[in-house]
Amino acid sequence: MTITIRTHIAEAARKIDDLATAALTAELVCYPKPGLVSLRDSGSHTDMDAAAFIISIASLHGYFQDMANAGGQAANFRTLNEIGLCAERKMLKATRGVNTHRGAVFSLGLLAASAGYNVVRGHPCTSDWICGQVGTLWGADVLATQHQCYGTNGAAARARYGVQGARQHAADGFPTLRHAMLAMREGFDAGLDANWSGVQSFLTSVAILDDTNLLHRGGEEALAFAKQRARVVLDSGGALTSSGREQARALHSEFVAAWLSPGGSADMLALCYFLHGLEEAFGA
């Protein structure tokens, strides 16, 4: 490998790391995200706030670079998993045990690895290709390590309600994420800024995702309520109309009152921001 190629790979990995941490910051800043932490309030949470998220994001700086480098070298999932578990421990230490970004460490890390794999080989950096490559390269091993999630709230919700979780979603090539990306593009194509395009994407995710965070907090009734209310806002135009934007703000108050927090959709939003940035930076 020539010095020029090594330099290219290193620069690409650093850029991927910057895009990933920027995506996590964009997710935090985006408002309204019904029930979730933002710079304005803590949503349906008493255990975390925006400051905790900022600390968490800082702790993850460099992690996505490591994942991109490993992906560029076609590392197996065992290697990626070890890098991810190390980053998770670092995050939890920084937040004093508060789970701010465990889901993002897993899913965004895999997308960063896929991005590294594809950039090094000159493959397309479209969101569909990056998502699909995760399943192709590491899907079987991702599912084989499902046992690592036992004991978590998400695992309990999956077992009780028979829904799929983040690992199945990744192994399948992120189907829900692809729908959420279409909604984000719809927002940008309509002239919306990054915030409201993100809101449109987030509402779309809430409307279709079997979010284990919602199931954990309120069971099937809470999940059905969240999906139905998100669809109502989308049917009114969502972020694309002034009426929809007002309804999205009101929905935040509804979710907080019901103590609902669609954390899975928060992860989807961060992933969408990352994929959008990736396409902008490396070309579709």
Backbone hydrogen bonds, N-H to C=O, Kabsch-Sander energy under -0.5 kcal/mol:
donor,donor_aa,acceptor,acceptor_aa,energy
6,R,2,T,-2.3
7,T,3,I,-2.6
8,H,4,T,-2.1
9,I,5,I,-2.4
10,A,6,R,-2.5
11,E,7,T,-2.5
12,A,8,H,-2.3
13,A,9,I,-2.4
14,R,10,A,-2.1
15,K,11,E,-2.2
16,I,12,A,-2.4
17,D,13,A,-2.2
18,D,14,R,-2.3
19,L,15,K,-2.4
20,A,16,I,-2.2
21,T,17,D,-2.4
22,A,18,D,-2.2
23,A,19,L,-1.9
24,L,20,A,-1.9
25,T,21,T,-1.9
26,A,22,A,-2.6
27,E,23,A,-2.2
28,L,24,L,-1.8
29,V,25,T,-2.5
30,C,26,A,-2.2
36,L,33,K,-2.7
38,S,41,D,-2.8
39,L,28,L,-0.5
44,S,35,G,-2.5
45,H,42,S,-0.8
53,F,49,D,-1.6
54,I,50,A,-2.4
55,I,51,A,-2.2
56,S,52,A,-2.3
57,I,53,F,-2.8
58,A,54,I,-2.0
59,S,55,I,-1.8
60,L,56,S,-1.0
60,L,57,I,-0.7
61,H,58,A,-1.1
63,Y,60,L,-1.9
64,F,60,L,-0.7
66,D,62,G,-2.0
67,M,63,Y,-2.1
68,A,64,F,-2.4
69,N,65,Q,-2.6
70,A,66,D,-2.4
71,G,67,M,-2.8
72,G,68,A,-2.5
73,Q,69,N,-1.2
74,A,71,G,-2.0
75,A,70,A,-2.4
80,L,76,N,-1.9
81,N,77,F,-3.3
82,E,78,R,-2.0
83,I,79,T,-2.0
84,G,80,L,-2.5
85,L,81,N,-2.8
86,C,82,E,-1.8
87,A,83,I,-2.0
88,E,84,G,-2.5
89,R,85,L,-2.2
90,K,86,C,-2.0
91,M,87,A,-2.5
92,L,88,E,-2.7
93,K,89,R,-2.0
94,A,90,K,-2.1
95,T,91,M,-2.1
96,R,93,K,-0.8
97,G,92,L,-3.5
98,V,95,T,-0.7
100,T,98,V,-1.6
105,V,101,H,-2.7
106,F,102,R,-1.7
107,S,103,G,-2.6
108,L,104,A,-1.7
109,G,104,A,-1.0
109,G,105,V,-0.6
110,L,106,F,-1.9
111,L,107,S,-2.0
112,A,108,L,-2.2
113,A,109,G,-2.2
114,S,110,L,-2.5
115,A,111,L,-2.5
116,G,112,A,-2.4
117,Y,113,A,-2.4
118,N,114,S,-2.4
119,V,115,A,-3.0
120,V,116,G,-2.1
121,R,117,Y,-1.1
122,G,118,N,-0.5
122,G,119,V,-1.2
123,H,118,N,-2.5
125,C,283,G,-0.8
130,I,126,T,-2.6
131,C,127,S,-2.7
132,G,128,D,-2.5
133,Q,129,W,-2.2
134,V,130,I,-1.0
134,V,131,C,-0.6
135,G,131,C,-1.1
136,T,132,G,-2.1
137,L,133,Q,-3.0
138,W,134,V,-2.5
139,G,134,V,-0.6
139,G,135,G,-1.4
142,V,138,W,-2.4
143,L,139,G,-2.0
144,A,140,A,-1.6
145,T,141,D,-0.9
145,T,142,V,-0.7
146,Q,143,L,-1.5
148,Q,145,T,-2.0
149,C,146,Q,-2.1
150,Y,147,H,-1.5
152,T,149,C,-1.9
156,A,152,T,-2.0
157,A,153,N,-2.2
158,R,154,G,-2.4
159,A,155,A,-2.4
160,R,156,A,-2.2
161,Y,157,A,-2.6
162,G,158,R,-1.8
169,H,165,G,-2.2
170,A,166,A,-2.4
171,A,167,R,-2.5
172,D,168,Q,-1.9
173,G,170,A,-1.8
174,F,169,H,-2.9
178,R,174,F,-1.6
179,H,175,P,-1.4
180,A,176,T,-2.3
181,M,177,L,-2.3
182,L,178,R,-1.7
183,A,179,H,-1.6
184,M,180,A,-2.0
185,R,181,M,-2.7
186,E,182,L,-2.1
187,G,183,A,-1.8
188,F,184,M,-2.3
189,D,185,R,-3.2
190,A,186,E,-1.4
191,G,188,F,-1.6
192,L,187,G,-2.5
197,S,193,D,-2.4
198,G,194,A,-1.7
199,V,195,N,-1.9
200,Q,196,W,-2.2
201,S,197,S,-1.9
202,F,198,G,-2.9
203,L,199,V,-2.7
204,T,200,Q,-1.7
205,S,201,S,-2.1
206,V,202,F,-2.5
207,A,203,L,-1.9
208,I,204,T,-0.8
208,I,205,S,-1.0
209,L,205,S,-2.9
211,D,209,L,-1.9
215,L,211,D,-1.9
216,H,212,T,-2.4
217,R,213,N,-1.8
218,G,214,L,-2.7
219,G,215,L,-2.0
222,A,218,G,-1.0
223,L,219,G,-1.9
224,A,220,E,-2.6
225,F,221,E,-2.2
226,A,222,A,-2.6
227,K,223,L,-2.5
228,Q,224,A,-2.5
229,R,225,F,-2.5
230,A,226,A,-2.2
231,R,227,K,-2.2
232,V,228,Q,-1.9
233,V,229,R,-1.9
234,L,230,A,-2.4
235,D,231,R,-2.9
236,S,232,V,-1.1
237,G,234,L,-1.9
238,G,233,V,-2.4
240,L,237,G,-2.0
241,T,238,G,-1.5
245,R,241,T,-2.2
246,E,242,S,-2.0
247,Q,243,S,-2.2
248,A,244,G,-2.1
249,R,245,R,-1.8
250,A,246,E,-2.1
251,L,247,Q,-2.3
252,H,248,A,-1.4
253,S,249,R,-1.2
254,E,250,A,-1.9
255,F,251,L,-2.7
256,V,252,H,-2.2
257,A,253,S,-2.3
258,A,254,E,-1.9
259,W,256,V,-1.0
260,L,255,F,-3.0
263,G,261,S,-2.3
265,S,262,P,-0.6
266,A,262,P,-1.3
267,D,263,G,-1.9
268,M,264,G,-1.9
269,L,265,S,-2.1
270,A,266,A,-2.1
271,L,267,D,-2.4
272,C,268,M,-2.3
273,Y,269,L,-2.4
274,F,270,A,-2.1
275,L,271,L,-2.7
276,H,272,C,-2.6
277,G,273,Y,-2.2
278,L,274,F,-2.6
279,E,275,L,-2.4
280,E,276,H,-2.0
281,A,277,G,-2.5
282,F,278,L,-2.7
283,G,279,E,-1.4
